Amino acid sequence: MQPEEVKAIIEAGIENSEATVTADGNKYTAVVVSDVFEGMSMVAEQKMVYALLNEHIQSGAIHALTIKAYTPEEYQKL
């Protein structure tokens, strides 16, 4: 699975999101920015992203996934 495919799944599943996905083999890191995350806990944000990719995780196409989710304001402060 290519990083671009993971990016497309995330952006299609989370409203007004922008994702940056990198991969090292089948270990992925996703940085997701969306105003949808406003007021959500970190666990809730990660669950939202995992739910979109769960079938690929279960199939083994994605072995490991690191998620960094931010609101636009949080991301600007980085």
N, C-alpha and C positions, 0 to 999 in steps of 0.2 A: 504494500500500500504506500503510495507516494504522499509526501507531506501536503501537496496541493489538494489531494482527495480529502484528507482529514480536515483541512482548512475549509473546503467547500461544504462538508457535512456540518461543521460547527456554525458557519455563517448562515447556512440555510435554516438551521434549527433554532438559532437564538436571534431574536429580533434586534435589528440595528447593531449588529456586532461586527467587529473587525478582529480577525484571528491571524496570528503569526505562528506557523508550525514548523518545527525543525525535527530532524530525525537522525538517529545514529543506529543504523540497522533497523530493527523493529521496536526501538525505544524512542518515544516521541515526547516532545515538549511543546505545549500549546500555551500561548499568551493570548488571552481573550479579553477584549475591551467592549463593554456594552453598558448602556444606562439601565438595562434590565436588572443588573446586579445591585442597584441602589437599595440599601436597606437589608440585603441578604447576608446571611452568615457565610463564612468561607466554605463551610461544609455544604451548604445549600448551593452555592455557586458551582462547586466541584461536582456535586451530584447531577446538576443540570447538564454539564458538559459530558460526564461519564454516560449518562442515559442516551445521549446521541450516538455514542461510539461503542456501546455495550456489545452489540453483535460482532464487531470487529475485534474487540478484546477477547470475547469468548471463543472466536474462531482461531485466535492466535496471530492474526494479521498485525495486531498491535500487542506487543508483549508487555510494555510498560508505558504509562502515560503520566507525565507531570503536567499539572494544570496550574496556571497562574491567571486568575481572573480579577479584573479591575473594572471599576466604573471609569468613565473618561476623566473625571477629576482626580481619582487616585492615580491613574496612569500618568497624568501630566506632572504630578508631584515627584515621580521617579527620577 
